[in-house]
Amino acid sequence: MKTIKLRSPETKKVYQYTADSTVQGVLVNPVLPKNFENTPNDARSELENNRWWGFPYVQSYRFSMPDINYRAFVERMESYNFKSELPDRREYVQDKIKSRAEWYKSFPGGVRYDVHCLDGGAWDRPTWWGSFSKLDEAIDCCKNGADHR
């Protein structure tokens, strides 16, 4: 993680951010404020809005499965009191194989780059601008706006 100083596109003030990196002035995997992704815009602090409004950023994700194996899956579902019609072991394995294949078909490099921006497109969270298979495509979206896709 790096500490990065960038100018807000809205306020033109320089703010300090923490992120994995910055590419062409775009934050990649920034540390977001607590509950940032599920807070109504009108409930945000003035500082949070000043720092993040109109400021697109990239978050990267690798394919992952939350459960190590079928037993862990069943235990997790039971912990949520979800017991109706769990798939059998064979169905579970087939589903995981299919999910992985679909992920790599969409994101051949194994990483999905999501672009979000707190811009009012959603009332209670940053707006999703798109998902991309390459970081440079995500950066291009951040630099040129969601509408260019």
Secondary structure, 3 states (H helix, E strand, C coil): CEEEEEECCCCCCEEEEEEEEEECCEEEEECCCCCHHHCCHHHCCHHHHHHHECCCEEEEEECCCCCCCHHHHHHHHHHCCCCCCCCCHHHHHHHHHHHHHHHHHHCCCCEEEEEEEECCCCCCCCEEEEEECCHHHHHHHHHHCHHHC
